Amino acid sequence: MSMPAPQPLVRCLAISKYFGGVKALDGVTLELYAGEVVALVGDNGAGKSTLVRILAGFYHPDQGELWFGQQRVDALSPRQARALGVETVHQHLLLCDNLGAAANVVLGQEPTVHRLGPLKFLDHRRGREEAARRLAEVGASISDLATPIRQLSGGQRQAIAIARALAASPRLVMFDEPTAALGSRQTEATLRLIRRVAERGVAALLISHNLDDVFAVADRIVALRHGRPVFNELAGNALRETVVAAMTGLLTERTVP
């Protein structure tokens, strides 16, 4: 008996977006599956950021359909996107430099305790325990969780941002140029974290200009050019030269059957 085909966690069907007379996205179709790392590549202005902002609820598509599982969504707000399981790890990490690692991991989801009747207070002990557990789940180790974020390495800061994203039990985590400011060792650690995210049954979307990173971690590579999808191939079947040719316009559209 054959197994049923896996269903995408997120689908973008023929998405188009205009800014005045400029078409930023032109009929983009993209399917994201559980446990898969998809790399979205393209030159500046290709439409990558626009697509990410649509998925995160900051832009509304002018044409096309968005599906989250079996639910069609015509337009999202950022709050609705998060409620549907979309989390973003931004290039410029949204962390509080004056707070410690533990406080940043649980930021916005701090455990509380009743101490004076109905009044709630932050439960710092539980917060530290929860932060340590979340960091351990992504394989990160920070010896002192009270250390202010500004004193940590770029790789440790990435781990904190990823652990915080996973706290919401997302179905999709988008990584926006996560290694742009990292050295080689920190880059390797961050790519391992992205793989761990996918291994938890989450769809991972990596936006990157670095093809070394793309081929190191991606299961599938999608290229955009002038807002149009021009390449969609399993990473194991793709050649770097072919991806570059697609990004620069030397290759016509190619898709996986």
N, C-alpha and C positions, 0 to 999 in steps of 0.2 A: 504494500500500500504506500503510495507516494505521499510525502509530507507536503502540506500546503505551503505555497510560496509565502515568504515573509512579506509583511505589509510595512510600508514606510511609516515612521513616526511623524514625519513632517513632509508635506508635499507643496511645492510651488508650481503651479500650472500656468504657463503662458503669461507670466507676470510682466507688466510694462509700467513704467513710471516716467512722467514728464515733469520737467521744470521749465515752465514757459514753453518755448519752442524747441527745447533740447530734450531728446529722448534718452534718459539715463539708463533705462532697462527696456529691452525690446524682445518680449516673448520668452522670458527665461523660465525654463522648466527644470526643477531640481527635486530629487527625492533623497531623503536622509533616513537611514536605517539604524536600528539599535545595534550597538557594538561596532559601528563603522566610523572610521576617521575619514572625512572628506576634506580635501584641500581645495580651496577656492583661490585661483590665481588669475593674474591679469595685470597689465600695466596700470599706472595711475589714470583714473578716469574710465576704467573698464566697466565699472558698475558694482564692484564688490561691496563697497561701503553702503551703497544705496540698498542693496539686497539685504545686508545685515540689519540695517535700520528698519526695513520693512518687517523682518522677522522679529525684531525687538520691539516693534510697536511705535517707533518714532515717525515713520512715514507710512502713508496708506497707498497701496497700489492703485493705479488708475485703470488697469485692466488685469484680468486673470483671476485665479483662485488660490487661496491659502487653505490647506487642510492640516489639521492636527489629529492624527489618527483618523477616525471616521467623522470628525467634526469639521464642517466648513466654516471658516471665519472670514467675513467680508472685510473687516478692518479691525485693527488691534490698537489699544492703548498700551503704553509700557506696563501698566499694572495688569492688564488682561494677558499680555504676553507672558509675564512671570507666572500668573495663575495657571497658564497652559503649560508651564514647564520650560520656558526659555530663559536661559541665563547667559550673560556675556562676561568674558574676562577681557577687559579693555587693554589696549596697548599702554595707556597711561593708567596704571592701576588705581582704582578708587579706594585707596586705603588711607587711614588716619595716622600720619607719621608720629603723632604725639602719644598714641595709644600702643599698648603692647600687642604681641602676636595673638594671645588668647582673645583679647577684646575685639580685635579686628575680625577674627574668624567667626565670632558669634554676633557681630554687629548687626543690629536690627532684629535679632532673634535671641536676645539675652534671656537666660532663665531667671525667673523671679521667685520670691518666697513671701508669704504673708507673715508679717511680724507684729503689726499693730492693727488688729481687726481686718478691715477690708484693704488696708494700705499694702502695696506691694513694694518690695525692695529687690535690687539686683542681687542674685545669688552668685557671688564671684567664684566660690569653690566649684559649684556645678558648671559654671562657665569655663573655668580652666579645664575641668575634666572633659567637657564636651569638645573643646577646642583640641585637646590632646588626642581624643579619639578620632576626630575628623582628619587631623593631620596624619595620624597613623594610617588611616584608610587610603590615603594617596601616597603613602610611602615616604613622607617628609619627616625630618627630625629637626626640632628646634629645642635646644637644651633648656633655655629659660624663656617661658612663654610670657613673662612680664617685660622682656626686652622691648624697648620702643622700636617700632617698625623702621624708623630712619637708620637704625644701627644694623639692620640685617642686609644680607646680600640680595642681589636681584633675583636669584633663583629661589631663595627663601620667601621673598615677597610674592613671587608667582605662586608658590605652593600655598600660601595663605589665601590668596585670591581664589585659587581653584577649590580649596577646601570650603571656602565660604559659598561658592557657587553650588557645590554638591550638597550643601546642607538643605537646600530647598527641594531635594529629590527631583531634579530636572529630567526632562526627556531630551532636551537639546542644550548643549553648551557650545557657544561660539567663542573662538579664541582669535582676537584681533592682533596680529603681528606680535605674538607673545615673546618672541626671542629677539626682537629688534635691538634691545639695549643690553643683551647678555653676552658674556664670554662663552667660550666653547664648552667648558664643563657645566656651566649653568644652563646652557642651551640643551645639552644632552639630558640633564635632569628634568628640564621642563617638558621635553618631548616624551620622556618616560611617563610623566604625570598625565599628559594628554592621552597616551595609550591606556593608562590605568582608568581614566574616565570612561573611555569606550568599553573597557572590559567590564564595567559595572552595568552594561546594558543601555548606556546613554548614546545618543547620536552626537558626534563631535564634528564641528565645522571649523577648520583651520584656515584663516585668511593670512596669506604669507607671500612675500616677494622672494623668499629664500628657498630656492629649489632643492638645496641640500636637505633642509628641514623637511620639505614636502616629501621627497623620496624616502626619507628616513622613517617617517611615521604614518603616511597616508595609505589608506586602502584603495582610495579612488581619487582621481584628480579631475577637477572641472575648471576649464578656462573660459573667461569672458573677454570679449573684445568689443569695444564700442557698445556695451550694453547687451550684446548678444552672446549666447553660449556657442562656443566654437570647438570645444573639446570636452569629452566626457569618457574617461577610460580607466579601467582598473590600473592601479599604480604598477602592479607586477608586469603588465603588458605594455607599459608606456616607456618611451625613450625621452631623455631630457631634451634632445634636439627637436623632437616632435612637439613637445609642450611649448618650447620657445617659439617654434614656427607658428603654432596656433595663436600664441599671445601677440605675435608681431604681424599676423595677417598673411603668412606664407603658407598656411594650411587651411583648407576648407573644413567645414564642420565634420567632426567624426564622433560617433557615439557608440557606446556598448550596446549590442543587441538586447 
